[in-house]
Amino acid sequence: MSSKDSNTYKPCKVCGEKNEPTRHCVHCGEILCEKDRSAHIKGIIEELKTLKTTAAKQMKEAKEKSEEMIRNLREFERSRLAVKQEIDKAVLQLQIALDKRIPELYGELEKTGKPQIQESHDTKQKILLNIDEIKKIEREFQSRLANYSVMDDKDLANLCQMKLKYEISLEWIENAVKDTINLDPMTFTYEEGTKSQIEGFGTINFPK
């Protein structure tokens, strides 16, 4: 090979050879002789083989992981459905208890104090009737007493009867007023803790 020919080759980046044909490597971009280029290609092939082995292992692990994820998601969804069923069951029990208790409360309210209320109404009406009776007798008193000078035995007897009625009515009113019982206002006690328990009812244990 002439000196002119050897000057036409660029030196190899690895060994510096410039008397042999060299070329640009499309992989690394360097100028390489055929020997170093072959070694470089062999190295690339070995890297690819190693990558393929690694890829096969990783793909196997990824597939196993994806199958595990699917199983886990199915189990998680089953647990969610089970929790919903438990919530529904607990809420139903609460609703049953409330449905039972509410009529009991209204029933107690309906019964409690009703006899006393009725008795108070009746007493009030009797007091008013006796007051009317007393006013009526008083009016008759005024009429009869105005003419007492001409009162005969029959008038006197009627006057005595009126006086007796008057006294009976007054006594009845006096006793009724004494015996009248004032009903204390009713109240309803609702434990605040019960409300808090209901508001904080149940706990869903989320995975961490």
Secondary structure, 3 states (H helix, E strand, C coil): CCHHHHCCCCCCCCCCCCCCCEEECCCCCCEEEHHHHHHHHHHHHHHHHHHHHHHHHHHHHHHHHHHHHHHHHHHHHHHHHHHHHHHHHHHHHHHHHHHHHHHHHHHHHHHCCHHHHHHHHHHHHHHHHHHHHHHHHHHHHHHHHCCHHHCCHHHHHHHHHHHHHHHHHHHHHHHHHHHCCCCCCCCCCCCHHHHHHHHCCCCCCCCC
